[in-house]
């Protein structure tokens, strides 16, 4: 009996788990009809062709619809039917085609976009209290940004590729914006003559911590879906997603962690875990954007050359100092030898010897070391020699004989 109860409990929890990762079934025709009635100018929405590019699914009961190229924002609550509410008050539209709409820390953001012959390189944040979009200041951004090429979320960071305005129109900056303080951190500055290589993927329709699921264009009955490994910068092509019909609200393709799900139009769900066995092609789309460890940037090259020159100067200074010191020491030994020539055959005390050796001003430990060194230098040359002998008058003491 206990085993049966455990099995029933496990089955209920398992089904609840599946339910929690199954996106809502969306009747696009009903939602589009409700949205058009709420919009001041429904002609600019183009939802028949842009619906899923404009939709952000937060969970199985809440979605946001931000039609491409507009500042309209609609909240969609999925219960037994779809409840659509217009929550934005903005009137100005047209500049954010192709933007990256994302939800982070209970906040809705839109990054980049273009329209009206201009590009927008910043981030706007939606204020749910007053229904307005506000530009979010970004610190340490590169100068002269032309447009945003691509962006994606990894943990609390918005990784982004900027196209910069330059003489040859081929300069780019890759880095990330920390979404806690909105500071930009550049990871690489590079050039490319092929701007199409900077763009990859399509519409992001589902995300997890590691992967984004991209929907690319295709025939109505067969769309191209690709999985982007955000941490490795690799676009994956899975056999599981080959010949998959385009999503229509009833059918859907989505991610949960490292599992990709596919729901058909009658509600049947199939899934696989992403691994090498079901990946038939992978493309390193970030290979041109990463900083190569074997290639120095211009600044690094200048720093290396400057450091090398400084090292040569220091070595030259040290060598010159050693040579100068050696010449000075040789001059001292010459002077000592001249003084010792007149003392051949005589005995002298340590105090007298220290005066001759020019070390009488030094403390005992230092004078002892230098005395030994200079006696050796004198004795290694031709001419007078110095030897330590016992004092004939007091055998307990030592004196020095010059011979």
PyMOL commands that set and color helices and strands:
alter all, ss='L'
color gray80, all
select helices_A, chain A and resi 2-20+28-38+42-44+47-54+195-198+239-241+276-278+298-341+350-356+364-379
alter helices_A, ss='H'
color red, helices_A
select strands_A, chain A and resi 55-59+62-65+74-78+82-86+100-104+107-111+114-115+118-119+123-127+132-136+145-154+157-164+171-178+184-191+203-207+211-219+222-229+234-238+252-256+259-263+269-273+279-284+347-348+386-391+394-402
alter strands_A, ss='S'
color yellow, strands_A
deselect
rebuild
show_as cartoon
